């Protein structure tokens, strides 16, 4: 073959590639470390993402498959592209820092399908220094009004067989324990990872939930999730273990559809946070930045809350019950005063007064009361719709008396609305329930969604339920009420848009310490997974770690040290923090309890000092409006020496640091769990403290 012919062939190949990958567009992060490229290949949209020259997401397909209109998967041409830069700062009502910088470069691509009357969609890419957010947008236009989503085809073609911290894909629960493995190992481990949980609906094919945290062999930390989940089902990720390709798997509704759209419409943002430092992942505010500011005119009622509650006593081997009567077949119209009292009802007037007294004595804002309302006798397992009415107390719970008693003590009572999964019943009664709260001085509610969802066939993470949770938050705001939801869809930064949605559970929390226990590494993973989307009501602060202490014959242990329980108040961010143990247990450990009383729950700034998912996390935070700092550090089952660099302190000044630490003989799984020390040292901005951490342990420090 002649040299001339080779050149002709080469030119032809280049021409073909140029035609296939038409008008490739690239946008970089403000610091130039991240680069996103968008292209069309034979009319099909693709994107890729790199970090400092390393592939993060290789060329991956984009598209949405529809049921009742032509799909948005191919036949596209580029009609327009625009790039803009945004650099602004905003202030959250509550948060991990007072000021949040929102700095990104944006690429907006308008695509047209000539074969479908020039129907258009838009793809919007925002590239931050810490990652990428992108979404689909459907303008209002002739020929596209309503459509049904069969599936979203977004792909994440990973660059290797990464280490991944995962829970199995499921439409109804995110309360699984985490598994750590290679991506290629997921199919073989999926069955073992899918432990039995109430009202679960696992995806049968290999899949994981988001936020999905990964680490590459060459040291990149990669986190995939979503932001601004509104009017759309939550996504899991299909896993092709052989090729390390992930793709979106949307939660279906009762008839198998994935979403009902009406233009003008957008999908949630798909997010990829990436860095070569694990600490940068925890410091990211990308997901919050992709959510819209709140439209609430009045946010004065939204305040951080530190609380105790009639709660943990229900879990410590049946000391108390939510139910008042012994019967197990009741209806809302029954006369509950005629039930046979079981003698263990927890939410009595006298018991709640004791909790109020304790809260007032120790400076807590509020007391949560579960089991105050009729219906708990047969609340679970029957797929029953009218379980609770949210306004009628049991005979031994005096609403008016407790309202006055709490007010006199300067303490709020937190309402509890368990729905038993019957969202239809809750929505019908919502305004009456919130009016009842307003009339009786309740400014916050803990909602729950234990059980199978009603409307029957819907899932906790389907589009209908996603809209339900938002509806509840909006209606609560109308009444000046804050919401803490449990068993709801995992958060996606919506606490910016709906700031009265103050916290969520949405993961395996402290209650599971009484139901088999949590692995010591669990809370070194949660900050990289569940907490990426927003604050968690983890309910920490358990001091009595051997549950056999209560004389019930229980062999159950809480799988931490006592000092690690203190650290959670810093490492597990929430503006709603519970001291979850019984008041009598705090009275036995007054020196350790002092940290819970002192620790702030709203912050001016946050400093992630050390982090490695699955191993350890050390975080320092500055209290809002105060010259006080609090530090927490947690570890997995291995002992370690943490290094605390105090350079975040003001230079030239000295401070008193009180250190609450594991004793040298402490460990998470024996009688030394409660072994701890408290000491004071002097620190300044030059101090570097080496601190022992026991196996499964941690430490907490207050600096004043």
Secondary structure, 3 states (H helix, E strand, C coil): CCHHHHHHHHHHHHHHHHHHEEEEEEEECCCCCEEEEEEEECCEEEEEEEECCEEEEEEEECCEEECCCCCECCCEEEEEEEEEEEEEEECCCCCCCCCEEEEEEEEEEEEEEHHHCCEEEEEEEEEECCEEEEEEEECCECCECEEEEEEECCEEEECCCCEEEECECECCCCCCCCEEEEHHHHHHHHHHHCCCCCCCCECCCCEEECCEEEECCCCCEEEEEEECCCCCCCEEEEEECCCCEEEEEECCCCCCCCEEEECCEECCEEEEEEECCHHHHHHCCHHHHCCCCCCCCCCCCCCCEEEEEECHHHCCCCCCECCCECCCCCCCCCCHHHCCECCCECCCHHHHHHHHHHHHHHCCCEEEECCCECCHHHCCCCCCCCCCCCCCECCCCCHHHHHHHHHHHCCEEEEEEECCCEHHHHHHHHHHHHHHHHHCCCCEEEEECCCCCECCCCCCCCHHHHHHHHHHHHHHHHCCCEEEEECCCCCCCCCCCCCCEEEECCCCCHHHHHCCCCCCCHHHHHHHCHHHCCCECCCCCCCCCEHHHHCCCCCCECCCCHHHHHHHHHHCCCCEEECCCCHHHHHHCHHHHHHHHHCCCCEEEEEEEEEECCCEEEEEEEECCCCCEEEEEEECCCCEEEEEECCCCCCCCCEEEEEEEECCCCCCCCCCCCCEEEEEEEECCCCEEEEEECCCCEEEEEEC
